[in-house]
Amino acid sequence: MLLSWPNGELWAIEVKRSLAARAEKGFYVACSGLNPSRKFIVYPGTKCYRITSDIEVISPSVLVSAVR
């Protein structure tokens, strides 16, 4: 998923069903071409953490709060 904000900022989001929150190859390929300012993996867990320096793993509720 790609969110495009009115100011031109892009957020890349990959949604997972499982608790194994890892980005797939397609996510990396898309991000390299789009250069989003934020990158998220949304998963059904409750903890938030980074899997790389620029990819955040978050819960759906945290994403909703960030979008508001």
Backbone as JSON Lines, residues from 0, in Angstrom:
{"i":0,"aa":"M","n":[0.85,-1.15,0.0],"ca":[0.0,0.0,0.0],"c":[0.91,1.23,0.0]}
{"i":1,"aa":"L","n":[0.46,2.27,-0.66],"ca":[1.22,3.52,-0.69],"c":[0.29,4.65,-0.31]}
{"i":2,"aa":"L","n":[0.64,5.39,0.72],"ca":[-0.11,6.59,1.09],"c":[0.62,7.8,0.54]}
{"i":3,"aa":"S","n":[-0.12,8.63,-0.16],"ca":[0.44,9.84,-0.73],"c":[-0.24,11.03,-0.06]}
{"i":4,"aa":"W","n":[0.53,11.81,0.66],"ca":[-0.01,12.95,1.4],"c":[-0.06,14.18,0.52]}
{"i":5,"aa":"P","n":[-0.93,15.15,0.85],"ca":[-1.06,16.37,0.05],"c":[0.26,17.13,-0.14]}
{"i":6,"aa":"N","n":[1.18,17.0,0.81],"ca":[2.46,17.71,0.68],"c":[3.46,16.95,-0.18]}
{"i":7,"aa":"G","n":[3.04,15.81,-0.76],"ca":[3.92,15.03,-1.63],"c":[4.66,13.91,-0.93]}
{"i":8,"aa":"E","n":[4.56,13.85,0.39],"ca":[5.23,12.8,1.16],"c":[4.57,11.45,0.86]}
{"i":9,"aa":"L","n":[5.4,10.4,0.78],"ca":[4.91,9.05,0.55],"c":[5.25,8.15,1.73]}
{"i":10,"aa":"W","n":[4.3,7.28,2.08],"ca":[4.52,6.25,3.08],"c":[4.26,4.91,2.42]}
{"i":11,"aa":"A","n":[5.2,3.99,2.52],"ca":[5.03,2.64,2.0],"c":[4.6,1.73,3.15]}
{"i":12,"aa":"I","n":[3.59,0.9,2.89],"ca":[3.04,0.03,3.94],"c":[2.84,-1.37,3.39]}
{"i":13,"aa":"E","n":[3.37,-2.35,4.1],"ca":[3.11,-3.75,3.77],"c":[2.34,-4.34,4.95]}
{"i":14,"aa":"V","n":[1.25,-5.03,4.66],"ca":[0.4,-5.59,5.7],"c":[0.59,-7.1,5.75]}
{"i":15,"aa":"K","n":[0.78,-7.62,6.96],"ca":[1.0,-9.05,7.2],"c":[-0.12,-9.63,8.04]}
{"i":16,"aa":"R","n":[-0.44,-10.88,7.79],"ca":[-1.42,-11.6,8.61],"c":[-0.76,-12.32,9.77]}
{"i":17,"aa":"S","n":[0.49,-12.69,9.58],"ca":[1.17,-13.48,10.61],"c":[2.0,-12.59,11.52]}
{"i":18,"aa":"L","n":[2.43,-13.16,12.63],"ca":[3.28,-12.43,13.57],"c":[4.72,-12.33,13.07]}
{"i":19,"aa":"A","n":[5.06,-13.05,12.01],"ca":[6.4,-12.97,11.42],"c":[6.44,-11.74,10.53]}
{"i":20,"aa":"A","n":[6.86,-10.64,11.09],"ca":[6.85,-9.36,10.37],"c":[8.17,-9.15,9.65]}
{"i":21,"aa":"R","n":[8.17,-9.45,8.36],"ca":[9.37,-9.19,7.57],"c":[8.93,-8.69,6.2]}
{"i":22,"aa":"A","n":[9.72,-7.81,5.65],"ca":[9.41,-7.25,4.34],"c":[9.78,-8.25,3.25]}
{"i":23,"aa":"E","n":[8.93,-8.33,2.25],"ca":[9.19,-9.2,1.1],"c":[9.99,-8.44,0.05]}
{"i":24,"aa":"K","n":[10.54,-9.16,-0.89],"ca":[11.38,-8.57,-1.94],"c":[10.66,-7.45,-2.67]}
{"i":25,"aa":"G","n":[9.38,-7.64,-2.96],"ca":[8.61,-6.63,-3.68],"c":[8.52,-5.31,-2.95]}
{"i":26,"aa":"F","n":[8.48,-5.37,-1.63],"ca":[8.44,-4.15,-0.82],"c":[9.73,-3.36,-1.02]}
{"i":27,"aa":"Y","n":[10.86,-4.06,-0.96],"ca":[12.16,-3.4,-1.15],"c":[12.28,-2.82,-2.56]}
{"i":28,"aa":"V","n":[11.83,-3.57,-3.55],"ca":[11.9,-3.1,-4.94],"c":[11.04,-1.85,-5.12]}
{"i":29,"aa":"A","n":[9.81,-1.9,-4.61],"ca":[8.92,-0.75,-4.73],"c":[9.49,0.47,-4.02]}
{"i":30,"aa":"C","n":[10.02,0.27,-2.84],"ca":[10.57,1.39,-2.06],"c":[11.79,2.0,-2.74]}
{"i":31,"aa":"S","n":[12.59,1.18,-3.41],"ca":[13.77,1.73,-4.08],"c":[13.38,2.64,-5.23]}
{"i":32,"aa":"G","n":[12.26,2.37,-5.86],"ca":[11.8,3.21,-6.96],"c":[11.0,4.41,-6.53]}
{"i":33,"aa":"L","n":[10.33,4.31,-5.39],"ca":[9.45,5.37,-4.92],"c":[10.1,6.31,-3.91]}
{"i":34,"aa":"N","n":[11.08,5.81,-3.18],"ca":[11.78,6.58,-2.15],"c":[10.82,7.2,-1.13]}
{"i":35,"aa":"P","n":[10.0,6.37,-0.46],"ca":[9.07,6.91,0.53],"c":[9.8,7.45,1.76]}
{"i":36,"aa":"S","n":[9.19,8.42,2.42],"ca":[9.81,9.0,3.61],"c":[9.65,8.09,4.83]}
{"i":37,"aa":"R","n":[8.6,7.27,4.83],"ca":[8.39,6.31,5.93],"c":[8.02,4.96,5.34]}
{"i":38,"aa":"K","n":[8.48,3.9,6.02],"ca":[8.21,2.53,5.58],"c":[7.71,1.73,6.78]}
{"i":39,"aa":"F","n":[6.56,1.08,6.6],"ca":[5.94,0.33,7.68],"c":[5.62,-1.1,7.27]}
{"i":40,"aa":"I","n":[5.77,-2.01,8.22],"ca":[5.22,-3.35,8.13],"c":[4.16,-3.4,9.22]}
{"i":41,"aa":"V","n":[2.9,-3.6,8.84],"ca":[1.81,-3.67,9.8],"c":[1.5,-5.14,10.03]}
{"i":42,"aa":"Y","n":[1.46,-5.54,11.29],"ca":[1.22,-6.94,11.63],"c":[0.27,-7.03,12.82]}
{"i":43,"aa":"P","n":[-0.29,-8.2,13.12],"ca":[-1.29,-8.3,14.17],"c":[-0.75,-8.27,15.6]}
{"i":44,"aa":"G","n":[0.53,-8.1,15.76],"ca":[1.12,-8.03,17.09],"c":[0.9,-6.68,17.75]}
{"i":45,"aa":"T","n":[1.43,-6.54,18.95],"ca":[1.23,-5.3,19.71],"c":[2.51,-4.5,19.91]}
{"i":46,"aa":"K","n":[3.65,-5.12,19.69],"ca":[4.92,-4.42,19.9],"c":[5.33,-3.67,18.63]}
{"i":47,"aa":"C","n":[6.0,-2.55,18.84],"ca":[6.54,-1.77,17.72],"c":[8.06,-1.84,17.79]}
{"i":48,"aa":"Y","n":[8.69,-2.04,16.65],"ca":[10.15,-2.12,16.6],"c":[10.62,-1.91,15.17]}
{"i":49,"aa":"R","n":[11.9,-1.74,15.0],"ca":[12.48,-1.56,13.66],"c":[13.14,-2.86,13.22]}
{"i":50,"aa":"I","n":[12.98,-3.18,11.92],"ca":[13.71,-4.33,11.39],"c":[14.92,-3.88,10.59]}
{"i":51,"aa":"T","n":[14.92,-2.63,10.18],"ca":[16.09,-1.97,9.59],"c":[16.06,-0.53,10.08]}
{"i":52,"aa":"S","n":[17.04,0.22,9.71],"ca":[17.08,1.61,10.19],"c":[15.91,2.46,9.67]}
{"i":53,"aa":"D","n":[15.29,2.02,8.56],"ca":[14.21,2.83,8.0],"c":[12.88,2.09,7.85]}
{"i":54,"aa":"I","n":[12.76,0.86,8.36],"ca":[11.5,0.12,8.3],"c":[11.01,-0.17,9.71]}
{"i":55,"aa":"E","n":[9.79,0.32,9.99],"ca":[9.18,0.14,11.3],"c":[8.11,-0.95,11.24]}
{"i":56,"aa":"V","n":[8.1,-1.83,12.23],"ca":[7.04,-2.82,12.39],"c":[6.07,-2.25,13.42]}
{"i":57,"aa":"I","n":[4.79,-2.18,13.05],"ca":[3.8,-1.57,13.93],"c":[2.49,-2.34,13.89]}
{"i":58,"aa":"S","n":[1.65,-2.1,14.89],"ca":[0.32,-2.69,14.93],"c":[-0.64,-1.81,14.13]}
{"i":59,"aa":"P","n":[-1.79,-2.36,13.73],"ca":[-2.77,-1.53,13.01],"c":[-3.2,-0.29,13.79]}
{"i":60,"aa":"S","n":[-3.37,-0.43,15.11],"ca":[-3.82,0.72,15.9],"c":[-2.77,1.85,15.91]}
{"i":61,"aa":"V","n":[-1.51,1.49,15.91],"ca":[-0.44,2.5,15.87],"c":[-0.45,3.2,14.51]}
{"i":62,"aa":"L","n":[-0.67,2.44,13.44],"ca":[-0.74,3.06,12.1],"c":[-1.91,4.04,12.03]}
{"i":63,"aa":"V","n":[-3.05,3.65,12.56],"ca":[-4.22,4.54,12.55],"c":[-3.9,5.83,13.32]}
{"i":64,"aa":"S","n":[-3.24,5.71,14.43],"ca":[-2.86,6.9,15.2],"c":[-1.89,7.78,14.43]}
{"i":65,"aa":"A","n":[-0.97,7.17,13.7],"ca":[0.02,7.94,12.92],"c":[-0.64,8.67,11.77]}
{"i":66,"aa":"V","n":[-1.71,8.09,11.22],"ca":[-2.38,8.69,10.06],"c":[-3.24,9.87,10.47]}
{"i":67,"aa":"R","n":[-3.72,9.85,11.69],"ca":[-4.63,10.94,12.14],"c":[-3.97,12.25,12.18]}
